[in-house]
Amino acid sequence: MQYKIEQIGAEFSNKAITGLEGRFNKYSEKGYEFHSVFQVQKPGCLGIGSPSITYLAVYVKK
């Protein structure tokens, strides 16, 4: 099994959702299936800035 993980952000406009659909379709054409999304916290710049929340999409190729 092969995995692909992609940062997809935390805020979505209608245009961003359409872009995400396009990326999901692109990976599907390459044989990947959508697996899950999970939330992570990214540290701030040099570890001293404010942390931010983002989401990661996981795809799997069997």
KOLSE-928864 format. One line per 5 residues: number of its first residue (from 1); for each residue x, y, z of N, C-alpha, C, O. Coordinates in Angstrom, 2 decimals, decimal comma, padded with zeros to 5 digits, m for minus. Each point is the difference from the previous one (the first is absolute). Example, Ala and Ser with C-alpha at 12.3 -4.5 7.8 and 13.67 -1.06 7.14 Angstrom:
# residues 2
1> 013,19 m005,69 007,80 m000,89 001,19 000,00 000,90 001,20 000,00 001,04 m000,02 000,66 | m001,39 001,07 m001,38 000,82 001,19 000,06 m000,77 001,09 000,73 000,51 001,11 000,17;
//
This chain:
# residues 62
1> 000,85 m001,17 000,00 m000,85 001,17 000,00 000,90 001,23 000,00 001,05 000,01 000,63 | m001,48 001,03 m001,34 000,76 001,24 m000,10 m000,89 001,14 000,47 m001,18 000,05 m000,35 | 001,74 000,86 001,15 m000,76 001,13 000,53 000,50 001,31 m000,59 001,17 000,12 m000,37 | m002,07 000,85 000,29 000,35 001,36 m000,39 m000,72 000,90 000,98 m001,19 m000,17 000,26 | 001,91 001,14 000,30 m000,58 000,93 000,97 000,19 001,41 m000,54 001,08 000,37 m000,46;
6> m002,16 000,41 000,54 000,01 001,35 m000,57 m000,63 000,98 000,97 m001,06 m000,27 000,57 | 001,71 001,41 m000,37 m000,58 001,07 000,82 m001,09 000,68 m000,82 000,24 000,43 m001,12 | m001,45 m000,33 001,68 m001,11 000,60 m000,75 m000,52 001,29 000,63 m000,95 000,59 m000,51 | 001,55 m000,14 001,61 m000,40 001,26 000,60 m001,11 m000,15 001,02 m000,40 m001,12 000,35 | m000,10 002,25 000,13 m001,02 m000,02 001,05 m001,22 000,86 m000,34 m001,04 m000,15 000,64;
11> 001,15 001,02 m001,61 m001,12 000,86 m000,39 m000,30 m000,23 m001,47 000,91 m000,07 m000,82 | m002,19 m000,03 000,50 m000,37 m000,33 m001,37 m001,07 000,93 m000,54 m001,08 000,14 000,57 | 001,41 000,50 m001,67 m000,98 000,77 m000,76 m000,61 m000,97 m001,02 000,46 m001,13 m000,13 | m001,46 001,57 m000,59 m000,58 m000,84 m001,05 001,06 m000,36 m001,05 000,04 m001,13 m000,48 | 000,81 002,10 000,13 001,06 m000,23 m000,98 001,00 m001,03 000,53 000,46 m000,86 m000,76;
16> m000,11 000,94 002,04 000,95 m000,95 000,60 m000,58 m001,41 000,03 000,73 m000,97 m000,19 | m002,02 000,86 000,42 m000,65 m001,33 000,01 000,05 m000,61 m001,40 000,26 m001,19 m000,15 | m000,50 002,01 m000,86 000,10 m000,48 m001,38 001,43 m000,46 m000,30 000,19 m001,01 m000,67 | 000,79 001,75 001,15 001,40 m000,39 m000,18 000,32 m001,31 000,69 000,74 m000,82 m000,53 | m001,30 000,63 001,73 000,21 m001,24 000,74 m000,62 m001,18 m000,75 000,59 m001,08 m000,06;
21> m001,76 001,28 m000,50 m000,62 m001,05 m000,82 000,92 m000,38 m001,16 000,17 m001,18 m000,30 | 000,42 002,18 m000,33 000,91 m000,25 m001,11 001,21 m000,83 000,44 000,41 m000,91 m000,72 | 000,15 001,22 001,89 001,15 m000,77 000,50 m000,41 m001,42 000,33 000,74 m000,94 m000,30 | m001,91 000,76 000,92 m000,49 m001,36 000,30 m000,15 m000,79 m001,30 000,40 m001,16 m000,07 | m000,98 001,79 m000,96 m000,17 m000,67 m001,30 001,34 m000,34 m000,64 000,15 m001,07 m000,59;
26> 000,82 001,99 000,69 001,33 m000,22 m000,58 000,65 m001,23 000,64 000,56 m000,84 m000,69 | m000,62 000,75 002,01 000,61 m001,15 000,69 m000,76 m001,29 m000,31 000,60 m001,07 m000,08 | m001,91 001,17 m000,08 m000,80 m001,16 m000,36 000,43 m000,56 m001,36 000,10 m001,21 m000,18 | 000,16 002,12 m000,76 000,45 m000,42 m001,33 001,36 m000,70 000,06 000,33 m000,79 m000,87 | 000,46 001,10 001,91 001,32 m000,63 000,17 m000,08 m001,28 000,84 001,03 m000,58 000,35;
31> m002,26 000,15 m000,01 m000,18 m001,25 000,72 m000,13 000,13 001,51 m000,08 m001,01 000,69 | 000,06 002,24 m000,17 m000,15 000,20 001,45 m001,48 000,11 000,37 m000,81 000,53 m000,76 | 000,47 m001,05 001,92 m001,35 000,15 000,56 000,10 000,89 001,22 000,95 m000,10 000,78 | m001,94 000,98 m000,62 m000,05 000,84 001,20 m000,17 m000,90 001,21 m000,83 m000,91 m000,01 | 001,60 001,16 001,05 m000,06 m000,80 001,22 m000,60 000,78 001,16 m000,99 m000,44 000,60;
36> 001,57 001,60 m000,27 m000,48 000,76 001,16 000,59 001,41 000,01 000,88 000,33 m000,79 | m001,41 000,48 001,70 000,53 001,34 000,26 000,17 000,12 001,51 m000,85 m000,45 000,77 | 001,95 001,05 m000,35 000,15 000,25 001,43 000,63 001,37 000,23 000,67 000,55 m000,87 | m000,92 m000,03 002,06 000,44 001,34 000,38 001,35 m000,10 000,71 000,23 m000,89 000,81 | 000,67 001,83 m001,15 001,29 000,08 000,67 000,27 001,46 000,36 m000,58 000,92 m000,58;
41> 001,47 m000,73 001,54 000,42 001,34 000,39 001,43 000,19 m000,45 000,88 m000,78 000,37 | m000,64 001,81 m001,17 001,34 000,31 m000,47 000,62 001,04 000,93 m000,66 000,98 000,36 | 001,91 m001,18 000,04 000,65 000,99 000,87 000,20 001,31 m000,74 000,03 000,04 m001,23 | 000,12 001,03 001,98 000,25 001,30 m000,59 001,42 000,09 m000,53 000,80 m000,92 000,18 | m000,50 002,00 m000,82 001,32 000,23 m000,58 001,08 m000,10 001,08 m000,08 000,66 001,03;
46> 001,06 m001,48 m001,28 001,11 m000,24 000,93 m000,47 m000,51 001,36 000,74 000,08 000,98 | m001,96 m000,59 m000,92 m000,54 m000,53 001,24 m000,44 001,06 000,99 m000,40 m000,33 001,11 | 000,45 001,62 m001,50 m000,38 001,05 000,94 m001,27 000,74 m000,40 m000,60 000,68 000,82 | 000,20 m000,80 m002,07 m001,22 000,66 m000,48 m001,23 m000,77 000,43 000,10 m001,07 000,60 | m001,25 001,60 m000,91 m001,25 m000,67 000,32 m000,17 m001,25 m000,86 000,21 000,05 m001,21;
51> m000,58 m001,16 001,83 m000,26 m001,20 m000,80 m001,26 000,17 m000,83 m000,86 000,82 000,33 | 000,75 m001,59 m001,40 m001,19 000,06 m000,84 m000,56 m001,41 m000,19 000,71 m000,99 000,12 | m001,99 000,94 m000,41 m000,69 m001,26 m000,23 m000,13 m000,21 m001,51 m000,33 000,94 m000,73 | 000,58 m002,15 000,27 m000,21 m000,35 m001,39 m000,52 m001,43 m000,06 m000,06 m000,69 001,02 | m000,30 000,26 m002,18 m000,53 m001,35 m000,20 000,85 m000,73 m001,03 000,46 000,60 m000,97;
56> m000,27 m001,88 001,18 000,73 m000,85 m000,92 m000,95 m001,03 m000,59 m000,77 m000,64 000,73 | 000,83 000,47 m002,03 m000,79 m001,03 m000,69 000,91 m001,19 m000,25 001,16 000,17 m000,38 | m001,69 m001,36 000,60 000,77 m001,22 m000,19 m000,65 m000,78 m001,15 m001,21 m000,22 m000,03 | 002,05 m000,20 m000,91 m000,43 m000,81 m001,13 000,77 m001,31 000,07 001,12 m000,04 000,52 | m001,70 m001,02 m001,04 000,65 m001,30 000,02 m000,09 m000,64 m001,38 m001,01 000,10 m000,69;
61> 002,09 m000,77 000,29 000,04 m000,74 m001,25 000,31 m001,44 000,36 001,03 m000,28 000,62 | m001,93 m000,63 m001,00 000,17 m001,41 000,37 000,76 m000,75 m001,06 000,23 m001,20 000,15;
//
